[in-house]
Amino acid sequence: MDNDMTQHDESDAVQRAISTRLARLNTIPVDTSRLDQLLRDQIPMPRKHRPFLVFGWLAGAGAAACAALIIAAALLFTGPPRLSAAELAGVYQNLAAQPGIKQTGSQANSPVQMAPGMVCMLKSGQIASCCRQTVGKYRLACVAVKSPSRASVVMVAGNAGKVNCPQGQAVTIAGHSYSLVVSGHINMLMRRVGKRWYCAMGSEKPGSLAQYLGQIAPTKR
Amino acid sequence: MNSDTAQDIPAQKLTESELAEKFYQLIWPERANILRFAMFLTHRTCDAEDLTQETLLKAWRALDRFQTRNHNIKAWLLTILRNCWTDSFRRTRHERNQVALETLPQEPPEPQQSAQPEEDQRCDVEAILNSFSDQRMIDALRTLGEDYRWAILLVDVSALSYDEAAAAMGVPVGTVRSRLFRGRRMVRDFLISGNFSTAKGVE
C-alpha cells in the first residue's frame, strides 16, 4: 500500500515535471515576418484610430484644418527661395558690361512691366539696355540705366511669389521703406510693390538709387 | 467552444474598418503562438505558415461572431486551427510530412539519456528534463499519436484549461486528462529510451 502511494506520488511528480518542461516549448522564438506579409496583403490595416471613432467626422475636419494650418505656416515662414546678393551682383556685372541691346522705353517696359498696372517711366534716352535674365531657374526683368555719372545702374524686377530678393537692412528714404544690401562696391536698394520686388543696383548712393526705383510705379494709386 | 459554437452567436454587423481594428487588436498578437503551434504539427516552416494563414483568415471572416467577454481568443484560434488541420491540411500534406519526418536528421543520444529519471525523480526529475534540448522535446512530441499530441500541445504547451482543450478537441474533459497522462508517459519513455517505436501510441 505504501509502495503504491509512493509510486503514485512519484508518477504525479514526473507528470508535473514533464508538463513544466513542455510548457517551455511555448517560448521558442518564431519568425513571423513572412506570415505578417501574407496577412497584411489580405487584411487591410484599420484606417481609423479610437479617437477618430469617438469624435467622428469632427475630428477628421479638425485634423484637416490642423494640416492646412501647418502647411500655411510653413509657406508663410519659409516662403519662396531667396536670391543671394552674389547672384544679383552677377546680373549687374552682365548688364553693366554690355552695350545696349534694346533702347526704347516700350521695349524696356516689356520686361519691367511684369505686374499688371505697373509701368516703367524711364525715357528712352535713359535706357542703356534691357533684357530678361535667368538666375538659376528664375527669370528676372533687367534694365541698365544710363546715369549722369556714367556709372551704370541696373534695375531688376522679380516675381515675389516665385523668388524673393536678398534679405537686407531696412532703410527709410523719403518716407518709403527699402531694403539695402551692400555687396562689394555695389549698393542694392530693394523695394516690394504688390507681388513684385524691384532692385536698383549700382555704385551710386542709396538716395540716388531710390530715385531710379521711383521710376517704376503703379499706374493707379 | 469550436467554430460551430461561434456560428450560434448572433452576428454583430461591423464595418470592414472595425473588423480590421478588431483583428489587429485581438488576433494579431496571437499570430506567433499559432504559428509555433502549427510548426509543432507540420514540422515545415512553409506548411506551418500556410496553415496559420488559413486559420487566421478564417478567424478574420468569423470575427464579428467572436464574443470577447465569453471566450479565450487563443482557445478560439486553436479550435479553428484544429478544424483547418482536420478538414484539409492534414489530408493534403500528410504524406509529405511523413517523408519530411523520416528524412529529418536525428540527434545523437544525449549523455543525460542514460540517467534513470524514475530512480532519482524526487530531486532530479526537473533537472534531467531540463537537460534535454527543445529539439529533443519536439522530437518526442512528433512520435506521439495525434490525439495525444493535440492534448499535450493544447494543455501543456499552449496553457489552455482542460475545459478549453476538451471543447477544441470535441471530447469530454476526462478524455483530455487521460490523453495527457498517457501522452506525457510516452514523452518520458521516448526521452529515456530515445526509441521512436516505444513512444508511438494509440488510444
Interface residues (C-beta under 8 A of the other chain):
Chain A: E10 A13 V14 Q15 A17 I18 S19 T20 R21 L22 A23 R24 L25 N26 I28 V30 D31 T32 R34 L35 D36 L38 L39 Q42 I43 P44 M45 P46 R47 K48
Chain B: E16 S17 E18 A20 E21 F23 Y24 W28 R31 A32 N33 L35 R36 M39 F40 T45 E49 T52 Q53 L56 L57 W60 P117 E118 Q121 R122 V125 E126 L129 N130 F132 D134 M137 I138 L141 I152 V155 D156 V157 S158 A159 L180 F181 R184 R185 V187 R188
